Structures are given as structure tokens and as C-alpha cells.
Amino acid sequence: MSQRTAGETAHVAIIVTHYKSVPALEASLVAIRDVADPGRTEVVVADSEVQPGTEEAVRAILPGTNFIGFADDVGYAVSVNAGIQATSAPYVLVINADVRIAEGTVEKLVAALEADPSLGLVAPILRYDDGALQDSAFRFHRPTTILHRRTMVGGTAWGRAALRKFTEPSRVVERAIGDPEAAPVETDWVLGAAMMVRRAALEEVGPPDTRYWMYFEDVDWCLRMWHAGCRVAVVPGAEAFHTYGRASRGKGPRALLTNQMARVHVRSAVKFFLAHGLRPTRSPRKGPSRPWRRPAETTVGS
């Protein structure tokens, strides 16, 4: 993928968020290089706690990439916001460094947004490295969702039924895969590993909320999209491959003692419910909503 020539305007911005996983990042950039239109694409790598040699590795694959390196681990929202501020294309694809987009995915996501102005945010289906489908479309959380996913209660009949309901949109997406006539599948929220937003919707809704250092930024962003009248959907014909680490995995009180990311996940859930109530829905609740916070000042590494 070469740089755009003078006078060419980017149609899509691809923001890659990265944290200390250079092999995964390299694979992600190779996929972008192989499938994206170089004349219409601007690429940003936002690197938390930048390590020596990472920028050089990025430029060896995509020389025209805008590399933003942070000295600290600033988290997902700050990284994405930095990429948004550094780009101007009307469509913004945000992916994690462990995601590899497939051929045609960018075009299919753009086509979905251009065909339906009511859509504000769309996502591809996600597959694990072995090709198995990953759940990536969900209903909004309830406090009991956290209980079911974090404790042994999730193994009870009640817990299993509740979790099936939570992931029900992923089953609808799964049934639509392979149908060339399938329309985008509405869902409450999509996994933030890969999602494309219309910049016009972004300017209305605001970027990811920096109050979340990690986890629930995607849930919060999708909820705010719905509250602004911008629909959220998965495009079944678009796909990406996700090397999924699940740093917050673990159940029960012991996980909260031994796994820092599990604690972060729970803290982010608390922030989400404080902001949106215990039963968030696509329709905004009565009363003033809490605005998103503008990006905080962060230290950029050399």
C-alpha cells in the first residue's frame, strides 16, 4: 500500500490501537496493505507505552502511516480519539492490533453506511484464527450480566438463559452469514475490536469516552449512538479475524483479587451503570444524560 498522491483525498481512515504486541500489529498492517485502497485510505497507529523499534516496524510495512506513540498506557479511548483527531476521512474504521481485515471488508462497511443514512456505526463479523465465529453483537448489559459472566451463577439454568439472551444478536448475525441479500443486522452494541463509524455521526455523538480506560467504551459509544438516533449494526458480508486474548477472563471473587483486568472490567461496568442507569435501552432515559468527556492531555513518546 503506497502513500496517496498529491490531491488525493482519503475516503476511509483506519485507526489501529496497539499495546506491546508487535507481531500482531505487523500482521494487522500487512492485511491493511493487502486489501485497502492506497489512494483512498489514511492509516494511523496509536501505540500505548511505545517500545523502541515499533515505529520502524510499522513504517517498514506501511511507510505512509501516521504513528502516534504514547509514553504511557493511555487505554483504548484515548488512543482512538488521538487517531480520530489526526484524520479527516468521512468514514473511520477502528481496529485493535490483533485484528486482520479481510478483502472487501472496508468496501462493504462503507457501502452499508452509504446505503442507509440512519446507520451511524457498523461492524464486520469476527472470526477466531481457526475460522470459528466469535460472538460480537450483544444486548445491553444489566448488572446481572456481570454476575453471570463473572461468577459460577452463569453455569446455572437461569444464568445460561440470561447469557443466551445477552448474545442473541450474535445468533441473528450467524444466521445471516452467507446470504448475499442479507441486510445489516441491528444490535444494541458491537465488540470494539473492529467497527466503522460515520464521521458525521461521530461529530454529533462524540468519540469514545475517556472515563473508561479499558472495557465498556464500545458499549457506551454504541449506546450514545442509539440515543442520538444513529443505528448500530453488523454487516454479515464483511469479516475480520481476531486473535482474541481475553485478558480479563476469570470468574468469582478470586479473579478480582488475582486478575487486574478483571477488576478493571468491573470498575468500568460500574461507571457505565452510573452513567446510563441499571437498565440501559436504545431510547434515552428521561432527564439530562451525562456528556462524554473530551480527551485528556497525554504524554506522547518520541
C-alpha positions in Angstrom: 0.0 0.0 0.0 1.6 3.2 -1.1 1.0 6.8 0.0 -1.7 8.9 -1.5 -0.5 11.2 -4.2 -0.9 15.0 -4.1 -4.6 16.0 -4.5 -6.0 12.6 -3.4 -8.5 12.7 -0.6 -8.8 9.8 1.8 -12.3 8.2 1.9 -11.6 5.9 4.9 -9.4 6.3 7.9 -8.1 3.2 9.6 -7.1 3.6 13.2 -5.1 0.7 14.7 -4.8 0.6 18.5 -1.7 -1.1 19.8 -0.1 -2.2 23.1 3.1 -4.2 23.1 2.1 -6.9 20.6 4.3 -6.1 17.6 3.9 -9.4 15.7 0.1 -9.0 15.9 0.4 -5.4 14.8 2.6 -6.4 11.8 0.1 -9.0 10.7 -2.7 -6.4 11.0 -0.8 -3.8 8.9 0.0 -6.4 6.3 -3.7 -7.2 5.9 -4.4 -3.5 5.5 -1.7 -3.1 3.0 -3.0 -6.1 1.0 -6.7 -5.2 0.9 -7.1 -1.4 1.4 -7.2 1.1 -1.5 -4.0 3.1 -1.0 -5.3 6.1 -2.8 -8.3 6.5 -0.6 -7.1 5.3 2.8 -5.3 7.0 5.6 -3.8 4.8 8.4 -3.0 5.8 12.0 -1.3 3.5 14.6 -1.9 4.7 18.1 0.6 3.0 20.3 0.3 2.9 24.1 3.5 2.7 26.1 5.5 2.8 22.9 8.5 0.4 22.7 11.8 1.0 20.8 11.6 -0.2 17.2 7.8 -0.3 16.9 7.6 2.8 14.7 10.3 1.4 12.5 8.4 -1.9 12.2 5.2 0.0 11.2 6.9 2.1 8.6 8.6 -0.9 7.1 5.2 -2.3 6.2 3.2 0.9 5.6 5.6 3.8 5.1 2.8 6.4 4.9 1.3 5.5 8.3 0.8 8.2 10.9 2.4 6.8 14.0 1.2 8.3 17.4 3.3 6.9 20.2 2.2 7.4 23.9 4.8 7.2 26.6 2.1 5.6 29.0 -0.6 3.0 28.6 -3.3 5.5 27.9 -6.1 3.0 27.2 -8.4 2.4 24.3 -10.5 5.6 24.3 -7.5 8.0 24.4 -5.8 6.0 21.6 -8.9 6.0 19.4 -9.5 9.7 20.0 -5.9 10.6 19.0 -6.5 8.7 15.7 -9.8 10.5 15.1 -8.2 13.9 15.6 -5.4 13.0 13.3 -7.7 12.0 10.4 -10.3 13.7 8.2 -11.9 10.9 6.1 -15.7 10.6 6.2 -15.6 7.0 7.4 -13.4 5.8 10.3 -12.6 2.1 10.8 -11.2 1.4 14.3 -9.5 -1.9 14.8 -7.3 -3.5 17.5 -3.8 -4.5 16.6 -4.9 -8.2 16.9 -7.4 -7.8 14.1 -6.8 -8.6 10.4 -9.4 -7.3 8.0 -10.4 -9.5 5.1 -10.6 -8.5 1.4 -13.7 -6.4 0.6 -14.5 -5.7 4.3 -13.7 -1.9 4.1 -15.8 -1.5 1.0 -18.8 -3.5 2.4 -18.8 -1.5 5.6 -18.7 1.8 3.7 -21.4 0.6 1.3 -23.7 -0.2 4.2 -23.2 3.3 5.7 -23.7 5.0 2.3 -26.8 2.9 1.5 -28.6 3.8 4.8 -28.1 7.3 6.3 -29.7 6.1 9.6 -26.7 3.9 10.3 -24.1 5.6 12.4 -21.8 2.6 13.3 -21.3 -0.7 11.7 -19.1 -3.7 12.3 -17.9 -6.8 10.4 -18.4 -10.3 11.8 -15.3 -11.5 13.7 -13.7 -14.9 13.4 -11.0 -16.5 15.6 -7.8 -17.5 13.9 -9.2 -21.0 13.3 -12.2 -19.5 11.4 -14.7 -20.1 14.2 -17.2 -17.3 14.6 -16.8 -15.0 17.6 -19.8 -13.5 19.4 -19.5 -9.8 18.6 -23.1 -8.5 18.8 -24.9 -8.1 22.1 -27.8 -6.7 24.0 -27.0 -4.0 26.6 -25.7 -5.2 29.9 -27.7 -5.5 33.1 -25.9 -5.8 36.5 -26.9 -9.4 36.4 -25.0 -9.9 33.2 -21.8 -9.1 35.0 -22.8 -11.5 37.8 -23.5 -14.3 35.2 -20.2 -13.7 33.4 -18.0 -13.3 36.4 -19.3 -15.9 38.8 -20.5 -19.5 38.9 -24.1 -18.3 38.7 -23.5 -18.2 34.9 -23.5 -22.0 35.0 -27.0 -22.3 36.4 -30.0 -22.8 34.2 -31.1 -19.2 35.0 -27.6 -17.9 34.2 -27.3 -19.8 30.9 -30.7 -18.5 29.8 -29.7 -14.9 30.6 -26.4 -15.2 28.8 -28.1 -16.6 25.7 -30.4 -13.6 25.7 -27.3 -11.3 26.1 -25.7 -12.9 23.0 -28.9 -13.4 21.0 -27.9 -10.7 18.3 -24.8 -12.8 17.5 -27.1 -15.7 16.7 -29.1 -13.5 14.3 -25.9 -12.4 12.6 -24.8 -16.0 12.3 -28.0 -17.0 10.5 -27.5 -14.1 8.1 -23.9 -15.1 7.1 -23.7 -16.4 3.6 -26.9 -14.7 2.4 -25.9 -12.2 -0.3 -29.1 -10.4 0.2 -28.8 -10.1 4.0 -29.2 -6.6 5.3 -27.1 -5.2 8.2 -28.3 -6.8 11.5 -29.3 -4.3 14.2 -27.8 -4.9 17.6 -27.5 -2.9 20.8 -23.7 -2.8 20.7 -20.8 -4.4 18.9 -17.4 -5.5 20.1 -14.9 -2.6 19.8 -12.2 -4.8 18.2 -13.4 -3.7 14.8 -16.1 -1.1 14.0 -16.6 1.6 11.4 -18.3 4.9 12.3 -19.6 7.6 10.0 -17.7 10.9 10.9 -20.9 12.9 10.7 -22.3 10.6 13.5 -19.1 10.9 15.4 -19.3 14.7 15.3 -22.8 14.5 16.7 -22.3 11.8 19.3 -18.7 12.4 20.3 -15.8 10.0 20.4 -15.3 7.1 22.9 -15.5 8.3 26.5 -12.1 8.6 28.1 -13.6 7.9 31.6 -13.2 4.2 30.6 -9.6 3.3 30.5 -10.4 -0.2 29.2 -13.7 -2.0 28.6 -17.2 -0.7 28.1 -16.0 2.1 25.8 -17.6 0.2 22.9 -20.9 -0.4 24.9 -21.1 3.2 25.9 -20.3 4.5 22.4 -22.9 2.3 20.8 -25.5 3.4 23.4 -24.8 7.0 22.7 -25.2 6.3 19.0 -28.6 5.0 19.6 -29.6 7.9 21.8 -28.6 10.3 19.1 -30.7 8.5 16.5 -27.8 6.7 14.8 -28.4 2.9 14.4 -25.8 0.3 15.1 -25.5 -2.9 13.1 -23.3 -5.8 12.0 -22.7 -6.3 8.2 -22.8 -10.1 7.7 -20.8 -10.0 4.5 -17.9 -8.2 6.0 -15.4 -10.1 8.1 -12.2 -9.8 10.1 -10.0 -12.2 12.0 -9.4 -11.6 15.7 -6.6 -13.1 17.8 -8.6 -12.8 21.0 -6.7 -12.7 24.2 -9.4 -12.0 26.9 -7.1 -10.5 29.4 -10.0 -10.1 31.9 -11.0 -13.8 31.8 -11.6 -15.5 35.1 -14.6 -15.9 37.4 -15.5 -15.4 41.0 -14.1 -13.3 43.8 -10.7 -14.8 43.4 -10.4 -13.4 39.8 -11.0 -9.9 41.2 -8.1 -10.5 43.6 -5.6 -12.0 41.2 -6.5 -10.5 37.8 -6.1 -6.8 37.4 -8.0 -6.6 34.1 -11.0 -8.4 35.7 -11.1 -5.6 38.3 -10.8 -3.0 35.5 -13.8 -4.7 33.8 -16.0 -4.5 36.9 -15.0 -0.9 37.6 -15.8 0.1 34.0 -19.2 -1.7 34.4 -19.9 0.4 37.5 -19.1 3.6 35.6 -21.4 2.5 32.7 -24.4 1.9 35.0 -23.8 5.1 36.9 -23.8 7.0 33.6 -26.8 5.2 32.0 -28.8 3.5 34.7 -29.3 -0.1 35.6 -31.4 -1.0 32.6 -30.0 1.0 29.6 -32.0 0.9 26.4 -31.7 2.3 22.9 -34.2 5.0 23.9 -32.6 7.6 26.2 -33.9 7.7 29.7 -35.6 10.8 31.0 -33.5 13.6 32.4 -30.2 15.0 31.3 -27.6 12.5 30.1 -24.0 12.6 31.2 -21.9 14.1 28.4 -18.8 12.3 27.2 -15.5 13.7 28.4 -13.1 15.4 26.0 -9.8 13.7 25.6 -7.4 14.4 28.4 -3.9 15.6 27.8 -1.5 12.7 27.5 2.2 12.3 27.1 3.4 11.3 23.6 6.6 9.3 23.4 9.3 10.1 21.0 
